[in-house]
């Protein structure tokens, strides 16, 4: 068996594992997440084609604000974050970590409601592709300037960065992260609990309930 065939076999095995994971994700149902429908793998010569079908959402992603460098009004941001938190709490309660939460993975439908997409499987597929490319080319890319955090706390960290970016109308890139002093005091306190990752023992539902309570003040 040639080296290319060995690599293809290895990737195929990893993708089959991803397909099994995707099958379990299709069972998830929540008004604020995009429903996954099916995933198919097709081998073509020396490559594998991955087809994924998900629920169609008419609207745009939150990245639209950042591309236009437009800040989101706090009242509107509160509406968004309430629904994002509801989606994350549902995912976490089902042992699903988003892993790549960002503005482009959060859609807003035509009625103004949030739909979180790209959860879990997107990162896994990206890692498989990167590992294959790295192995073949021996290329290594530099790490992002911002540190990454694993698991559910990583989702919380990513949400904090996202909210800070949306409130300012530009992507947060500097580290350590600084919460602007010109924001309402309660919103500053809310953001600091995310971007500074203040240790808490209730990252799931209790944490979400705490944030909901904090949200009522701004």
Secondary structure by P-SEA (a helix, b strand, c coil): ccaaaaaaaaaaaaaaaaaaaaaaaaacccccbbbbcbbbbbbcccbbbbbbbccccccccccccccccccccaaaaaaaaaaaaaaaaaaaaacccccccccccccccccbbbbbccccaaaaaaaaaaaaaaaaccbbbbcccbbbbccaaaaaaaaaaaaaaaaaccccccccccccccccaaaaaaaaaaccccccccccaaaaaaaaaaaccc
